[in-house]
Amino acid sequence: MPAEGDSYHEPVLLEEAVASLNCHSGGIYVDGTVGGGGHAALILERSAPAGFLLGMDVDGQALEAAGKRLEAFGRRKRLVKANYADIRAVLAGEKISEVDGILLDLGVSSHQLDTAERGFSFLHEAPLDMRMDPQSGRSAYDVLHSCSERELKDIIRRYGEEIMAGRIARAIAAKRKDAPIRTTTELAAIVAGALPGSARHRKIHPATRTFQALRIYVNNELSNLHRAIHEGIDCLKPGGRFSIISFHSLEDGMVKTRFRSLEKGCICPPDIPFCVCGQRPRLTVLNRKPITPSSSEVDANPRSRSARLRTAERI
């Protein structure tokens, strides 16, 4: 296969994720985060000769890379610039009523991290952007300079799970009074300077959680994921599979909770003797514990170490 997509982003849990979809010829599959097309290419290979894949992404650069990577598959694929939260509307627009499998690979790609001007990484000096779609929505710069100190504290604590969110928010608020905070490295230095010495010597960079929080907030990632799960389940055929790769506890916790809730069905309080809500189980969770990368994959791609794959099947 062409190699363009390989240099764009190394797909995580490639074999495991594609195997979880149980691909077959004639099946219709959605890659809601097509990225460089690594997962998509293997889905198309495993669903040959008649499988079809709809690839979605909000990142125009990702779609361009995926287009090159998947060119050899011709009409067996279609790429659309769209958010996976809109999966139901996108499929309706393509006149597809049901699909056999959906894959979401959450978070930020290696290409996005390594492209300095995208502003995702504190390792490269760049404008504070962090938008998956650079042409849409508020940037991290906008958020930093429009939110109150309290709002910043809540964002950093909730989405970054940062216990010192208050200190960081105060430092940001104080700094922006003097001059705008324009770059990733400037923000990283402010965060590091706001923390006590013991916190600055964590295994991870002291700005990691703050950058994660801003990225999640800027891109509305958790609410989009919640919506994608519920809309995606409606789009699956009976027996269709929904697989999600997550990279931090907030995402993985939501996937686990939503899948199990949809598996249970009834949401009546336990003290009610019989069901009055009428909700029935809609899926079966296929792996109670998430699938994680092998040690060899982590050695080859350290960024894969936090990946977690969960799969459910539509009843």
N, C-alpha and C positions, 0 to 999 in steps of 0.2 A: 504493500500500500504506500501512497505518498507519504513523505516524511514531514511535510510542513507543520501539521498539527502537533507532532511529537515535540518540536522545539517550542511550541506555544505553551503547553501545559502538560505535565506528566499526570495521566489519569490515576487516581487512587483506587485501590481495591478493584482493579479492572476486571479480573477474572471472576471474582466473587460477586460483584455487582451485576455483571451481565448474566452470570449463571442464575442469579436469584430471580431474573425475569422469565426464565423458562422459555426462551425465544424459540419460535418455530416459523417455518415458511408460511407466508400469507398473513402473519400477525402484523398488527399495527402498534407501534411503540412511540412513546414521547420521551425525549430527553429534554427536560425543562431547563437545564443548565448546560447547554451543549458545549460551551467553552471552545477548546481547540478541536473537538470532535473525536477524542480518543475513545470514550465509552460508546459514542454513536457508531463509530466505524466497526467495533466488534459486535454491536447489536445487529448491524446490517449484515455482517458476515455470518453470524449465527442464525439469522432469519432468512438466509438465501434459500431459494432464488426469488421468492415472491414477497418477502417482508418489506414493510414500509416504515420509515421513521420520520417523525416531525420533530425537528430540533428548534428549541426556543432559547433565546438569550436576550437580555436587555443591553448587552455590551456589543456595540457595532464591530469593534476590533475582533471580538470572539467569533462573531458570525462570519467575518471575512476569513479568519483562519480555518474555521470549520468548513467553509465552502471549498477551500483548497484541499483540505484533508479528505473530504467526502466526494470530491468531484467524480471519481471513478464509479460511484454508485448510481449516477444518472438520475432518472426519475423515481428511483426507489426512496428518495429523501426529499424533504422540503425544509427550508430554514426560514424562520420568522423572527423578527425583532419583537419580542413581547416578554412580559413578566410571567413567571410560572404561576403566580397567583391568579392570572386571568385564563387559566388552562381551559375552562369550560367555554368561554367566549371564543378563544382562538380555535378550538376544535369545531365549534359551530360554524365559524367563518370558513373553515376548510371543508365543511359538510361531512365531518366525521362524527358519528354518533357515539361510538364506543371504541375503546382501545384495549389491547392485550397487556400492556405494561407501561409503567411510568417510572422514570428514574430522575431523582434530584440529587445533585452533588453540590452541597451548600457551601457557603463561605466565599472566600476570595481565592482566585486562582494564582498559581505561581507567576504567570505572565503579568497579572495585575500588580502583584507585589513587587516584581522586578522592574516594572516600567515606572521610572521615578516620577514622571509628570502626573501619574494618576493619584499620587498622594496617599497611598495606602500604607506605606512603610516608613518607619522612623529611621531606617538605615540609609535612606537617600534623601537629600535635600530637595524639596519640591513644594509647590503650592498645596495648601490644605484642601484637597478635593474629596476623595474617598467615594465618589458616586460610581456605582456600577454602570450607569448610563450617564456619561459626562454632559449630555445635552438636556438632562431633565432633573428637576428638583433642586433642593438646597444643598450646597456643599458643606463640608466640615467647617470651613471658614465661616460660612453664614451662621451655622449653629453656634459656634464658639462666641460669636459677637452679637447674637440676637437673644440668646437664652440668658435668664437671670442666673445668679450664682446658685441659687437653690435648684433651679432646673438642671443646671450642669451637674450638680452633685447627684441628683436623682438619676440622670442618664448614666453617669459613670458607675454608680453603685448598682443600678438595676441591670444594665447591659454588659458591664465589665466585671461585675462581682468584685469590685475593688473596695476593700474595707476602709481605705483611706481616701475615699471619694471627697469628703469634706475638705481636707487639706488641699487636694488637687484643685477643686473648684475655686477655693479661695485664692490660690496662687494664680490661676488663670484670670479670675476677675480683677485681681490687683494689677497684673501685667498689662491687660488690655486697656486699663485706664491711662497708661503711659503711652502706649502705641499698639496698633493692631498686631495680632499674632498671625503671621503670614505663611510660615513654612512648617513642614513636618519636623525638621530638626529643632526648630525653635520651641515648638510645643513639647517635644520629647525632653528637652532640657528643662523646661518649666516643671514638667511632671516629676522628673528625677530630683530636681531641687526642692520640691515640696515635701518629699518623703524623708523620714529619718534614715540614718546610716544603715541600720539593719535591713530596712525595706529596700534600699538601693542595691543590696547584694543578694537579691533573690536569684534563683536559677534562671528566671526569665527577665528580660529587660523591664525596668520599672514602668515604662510607658506602654507595655503590651496591652494591659487591660483597658487603659484609657482609649487607646487607638481602636481596640475591638469594640468598645462601647459606642464610640462615635460612628464607626462604620455601620454597625447594626442599626443605630438610630437614623443615620442619614438615609440608609437604603430601606428602612421599614421592614427589616428582614424577618422578625418574629411574627408580626401580623400577616405578612405575605405567606409565610410558611403555614400558619394556622389556616388561612383561607385556601391555600393550595391543597392541603390534606383533605379538607372537606369537599372541595370542588372536584379534586382528582378522583376520589372514591366514586363519585357520581358518574364519572366518565369511563370507569372500568367495566368490562364485560364480567359476568360471573366466571370466576377462575382467573381473572386478570391479576397481575401483581403490581404492587406499589413499593418501590425500594428507595430509601433515602439515606444518603451518606452525610453525616453531620460531623462537626469538628470541635464543638465545645458543649459544655453541660446544658446551657440554656436550650440550644437546638435539640440535642439528644433527649433531654427531659420532655420537651414538647412532643417530639415524635413518639416516644414511648407512651406518654399519657394519652395522646389522641388516638393512637392505634388501639390501645387497650380499652379506651372508652367506647370506640366504635365496635370493638369485638364484644363488649358486654351488652350493649344495646340499652336495656332499661336503665333509666336514671331516677327512678322513684326513690324516695327516702327509705332506708332499711326498716323503719317502723310501720310502713304500710304493708298490709298482709298480701296484697296482690297488685299487679302492675296496672297503673292507670295512665301512664305516659304513652304507651303504645309503641315505643321505640324498640326495634328489633336489631339483633346483631347484624352488622353489615360486612364484616370481614373477619378473617382468622389471622392472628399473628403467627408468623412462621418461625421466628427465632426469638425466644424469650430473652436471651442475652445477645447483645450486639456482636456482629462479626467485626474483628479488628485486623489490621494488617499483620502479615507475618514478619518475623524478625529480619528476614532478608529484604523485604520491601522497605521497612523502616531504615535499614542500613543504606539501601540504594536511594531512598527519598525520605530524608528525615522529616519533611513537612507532613508526611502521612501518619506520623506516630499517634496523633489524637483522633484519627478517623474512626467512625462507628457506623456500621451498616445495619439497618433494620428493614425488614420486609413483611408486608401483609398481603393477604390474598382476598379478593372480593368474593363474598358468598353469593 
